[in-house]
């Protein structure tokens, strides 16, 4: 599975790269803290796979990287995606290493 670090994601954002950021956490987690990605909870990812681009880099994240890793694997296996990247360490790593104003939980 391909991964990006939070430093790489920050660079992508700062450089205004064309990519999609997908958050696979639940609504209440998203409401508490988010990185501005598109919310598609893990349980809904398969049914909503058409919302996830196949034409550009897609970074998928969750709280720690486990759920997003599961989403990446499922999408690659079931739909043949080859442009997905798991955010290593998830929003916890973002809060710890990039932006401490993003609450961790």
C-alpha positions as CSV (number, residue, x, y, z in Angstrom):
1,X,0.0,0.0,0.0
2,X,1.3,3.5,-0.9
3,X,1.4,6.0,1.9
4,X,2.1,9.7,2.3
5,X,3.4,11.3,5.5
6,X,1.8,14.3,7.0
7,X,4.8,16.4,5.9
8,X,4.2,15.2,2.3
9,X,0.5,16.1,2.6
10,X,1.2,19.6,3.9
11,X,3.6,20.1,1.0
12,X,0.9,19.0,-1.4
13,X,-1.6,21.4,0.1
14,X,1.0,24.3,0.2
15,X,1.9,23.7,-3.4
16,X,-1.8,23.6,-4.4
17,X,-1.4,20.2,-6.0
18,X,-4.4,18.7,-7.7
19,X,-5.5,15.8,-5.4
20,X,-8.5,14.6,-3.6
21,X,-8.5,14.2,0.2
22,X,-11.0,11.7,1.6
23,X,-11.8,11.3,5.3
24,X,-13.2,7.9,6.2
25,X,-14.0,8.6,9.9
26,X,-17.5,9.0,11.2
27,X,-19.5,12.3,11.1
28,X,-19.0,13.0,14.8
29,X,-15.2,12.7,14.5
30,X,-15.3,14.9,11.4
31,X,-17.3,17.5,13.2
32,X,-14.8,17.5,16.1
33,X,-11.6,17.8,13.9
34,X,-11.0,17.6,10.2
35,X,-8.4,18.5,7.6
36,X,-11.0,19.8,5.1
37,X,-11.3,16.5,3.1
38,X,-14.5,15.0,1.8
39,X,-16.2,12.8,4.4
40,X,-17.1,9.3,3.2
41,X,-17.3,7.1,6.3
42,X,-15.5,3.7,6.0
43,X,-18.8,1.9,6.0
44,X,-20.0,3.9,3.0
45,X,-16.8,3.8,1.0
46,X,-17.7,0.8,-1.2
47,X,-21.2,2.1,-2.0
48,X,-19.7,5.6,-2.8
49,X,-16.6,4.6,-4.7
50,X,-17.7,6.6,-7.7
51,X,-17.1,9.8,-5.6
52,X,-13.4,8.9,-5.4
53,X,-11.3,10.0,-8.4
54,X,-9.4,7.5,-10.5
55,X,-7.8,10.4,-12.5
56,X,-5.6,12.1,-9.8
57,X,-3.9,11.3,-6.6
58,X,-6.2,10.5,-3.7
59,X,-5.1,10.7,-0.1
60,X,-7.4,8.8,2.3
61,X,-7.1,9.4,6.0
62,X,-8.7,8.5,9.3
63,X,-7.7,9.0,13.0
64,X,-4.6,6.9,13.0
65,X,-4.2,5.3,9.6
66,X,-5.9,1.9,10.2
67,X,-9.4,2.6,8.8
68,X,-8.0,4.5,5.8
69,X,-5.6,1.6,5.1
70,X,-8.6,-0.7,5.1
71,X,-10.4,1.6,2.7
72,X,-7.4,1.8,0.3
73,X,-7.1,-2.0,0.3
74,X,-10.8,-2.6,-0.4
75,X,-10.9,0.0,-3.2
76,X,-7.8,-1.4,-4.8
77,X,-9.0,-5.0,-4.7
78,X,-12.7,-4.4,-5.6
79,X,-12.4,-1.5,-8.1
80,X,-8.8,-1.6,-9.4
81,X,-7.7,1.8,-8.0
82,X,-4.0,2.5,-8.4
83,X,-3.9,6.1,-7.3
84,X,-4.7,5.8,-3.6
85,X,-2.4,6.8,-0.8
86,X,-3.0,6.2,2.9
87,X,-2.1,9.1,5.3
88,X,0.5,7.5,7.6
89,X,-0.5,8.2,11.2
90,X,-3.8,9.9,10.2
91,X,-5.1,13.1,11.8
92,X,-3.3,12.2,15.1
93,X,0.0,12.6,13.2
94,X,-1.2,15.8,11.6
95,X,-2.1,17.3,15.0
96,X,1.2,16.2,16.6
97,X,3.6,17.1,13.7
98,X,1.9,19.8,11.6
99,X,-0.9,21.7,13.3
100,X,-1.4,21.3,17.1
101,X,-4.6,23.5,16.8
102,X,-6.3,20.4,15.3
103,X,-7.6,18.6,18.3
104,X,-6.6,15.0,18.9
105,X,-8.8,12.4,20.5
